[in-house]
């Protein structure tokens, strides 16, 4: 599944998308869709509010990997602890299957998540006009809620960016779903990565819920990875 020093930066960067901005859902359901520029502006404002309000969280995470060519599986149960603005730690609670897969793949996913919190990398991965072109492609219902569907095109080849689609909640202006592929392959050996990530509302926050990815790597074949988050315990900054 993995090439040397490959750390899935775009998947790690997506874990940072947890904007906060509550608005009356009924009003959002009736209002006409704003322009893409306004949606992005309000999304950015919600991200800034998130940074100001979020003190930290703990979450139970399950990593699972299946490799087609070698018929091997790996699984790891981890408790993740995040402390704002940029500290994250991982405590492995249990693991099974291929120890090699667990170490090389899951371990490097965790390293990538740590790297994505560095200020420069947060700027490189942010949902901003500096990093992406946005086009409003319509509206859909996501988990029963109205959402704007935006097609996004990265402005440069960068492993922290991706090409694809995001869905922005019409009431909270939060990313609730993202899918696509990295703007730049993380290694020569990686032929393709496709992913889908969904977010779940936890109090006033939208936090990563589930990520599914399919990766094709030279000599390793196709691998399917799943990351599931559950039991969030969120702390807010003091009022």
N, C-alpha and C positions, 0 to 999 in steps of 0.2 A: 504493500500500500504506500510505503513512504520512501522517498529519496533522501539522500544525505542532507541533514540539517533542515528539512522541510517542516514548516510549522503552521501551515494553514492560516496565514495572517488575516485574510478577509473574513473567515468564519469567526475568528477571535474578535475582530473589530466589530462585528455585528452584535456581539454580546453587550456592547456599550449603548445600544439603542433602547433606552427606557424612558422616553419623555413623559413629562407630567404636565397636564393642563386640562382641568375638568371644565366642561361647559354643559349646559342643559342639552340632553340628548334629543328632546323633542324639537328644540329650535334647530339643531343641526339637521334633523331629518327633513325639515321643511325648506331650508334655505337652498338656493341654487348653488351649483358647484362653483367655487372661486377659480381663478386662473392658477396655473401651476406655480407661478411666482409667489402668489399669496400663500398657497398651501405650504410651500417650502419655507417661506418666511415665518409662518406660524409654527411650523415644525421646529425650526431653529430656536425660536423663542421658548418653546416647550422644553427643548434640550437644556437650555440655560437654566430654566427653572428647576429641572431635575437635578442638575449639578448643585444648585443652591440648597435643595431640600433633602437630598439623600445623604444620610450619614453612613450607611452600610447595610449589608444583609448577609444572611447565611442561607444556603440552599443545598438540598440533597440532589446530587447529579449522578446519572447512570450513563456510562459510555458503553456502546456495543459496536462490534466490528465483525464483519464476515468477509472472507476473501474467497473469491471464486476459484482461482487457479490452484491454491494449496489446500482448499477445503478446511480452513482454520477459522476459528472464532476467538474473539477476545471480549472480555467484559470487565468493567471496573465500576465500583461504587465509591463515590467521593463526596465529602462535605466541602463545599466551597465557602470561603469567608472573604467578603469584600469590605474594605474600609476606604471611604472617600478620602482623598480624591483618586489615589492610584496605587492602593495596596491590595493584593489578592493572594490568598494562600489556598492550598489544596491538601486535604487530609484523606488519604486512601483508607477506606473502611473495609473493603473486600475486593477480591479480583479472582477471576477464573479464566480458563482457556489458555491461549498462547501467551506466555510471559513476554516473548519477543515482540508480539504485536502490541501488547499493553504498554510496554516501555517505549517502543519507538514511535507508535502512533499517538496514543493517549498522552504520553509524557510530553511529546512535542506540541500537541494541541494546547496543553497547559502552559508550556513555555511561550507559545504564540500569544496566548491570552495575556500573560504578564507583559510581553513586549508591546502589545497593543495599547496598554495604559500609559506608556511614555508620552509626554506632552506632544512631541513632534509627530508620533504615530497617530495620536488622537486627531490631530489636525489633518493628517494625510487621509484618514478614513472617514471623516465627518461628512454627513449629508448636507453639503453646502454647494452653492453655485461655483465655488472655486474648484471643486472636485468633480462635479457632475453637471451634465445637461439634463433637464427634466421636461417631460412631455406628459400632459394629462391625457390618459387613454380611456377614461370612463369612470363609472362608479359600479361598485359591487357590494354585496352583503358578505361580511366576514364574521362568522360566529353570531349571526343575527343583527349585526351592527352595520350601519352605512359606512362605506370606506371609499376613498378616492384611489384609483389605480394609476400609478405614475410609472412610465417607462423611463429608465435612467441609463445614461450613457457616460462612462467615465471620460474625463478630459485628458487622461494620460494612461499609459501602461504602468500599473502599480499593483503590487500584490495585495495592498490594503484596500483596493477598490474592486468593484464588480460591475458587470453589465447585466441588466435584467429588469426586474419589476419590483416595486414596493407598493404596499397598500397602507394608506394613512387614514386612521380613524377620523371620521368627520366631526365627532364631538370633542375628542381629546387631542387631536392633532398629534397622534403617536403612530409610529410604525407598528403595525400589527401582523404583517407578513412580508417576507422578502424572499425572492428566488432569483437565481441566475448562475453566473460562473465568474471566476476571478478575471479581472482585466489583464492580468499577466500570470502566466504559469509560474508556480512557486519553484519549479526545478525543471531541468531538461528532461528528466525521466517521466514527468507527469504529462500525460497526453490530454486529459480533460478532467474537470471537476464541475459537477452540477450539484446545486444545493437548494433546499427549501427550509426556511426558518419561520416558525410561528412564535407569537408573543402572547402572554396571558396577563390580564389586568389583576394586579395585586394591590389593593387599596387604591391610591391615586396613581400608581405606577404601572407601566406596561413592561414586563420583564420577559426574557427569553424562556420559552416553554419547551419547544422541541425543534431539533435540527436533524434533517436527513440529507445525506450527501452520497453521491456515487462518484468514485474516482477510478480513472484508468491510468495505470502506471506501467511503463515498459518493464518487462520481465516479471512483474507481480500480478498482472491481469487486473480484473475489476474487483473493487471492494465497495461494500456498503457500510456506512457508518451512521449511527444514530446517537444523539445526545438528548437526554430527557432530564428536565429540571422539575422538582416538586418540593413542596413544603418550604416555601419562602418565609423567612423571618426578617422583616424589614425594619430598619431604624431610621427615624427622621432627625434632622438637625434640630437642636433646641429652638423654640420660637423666640 
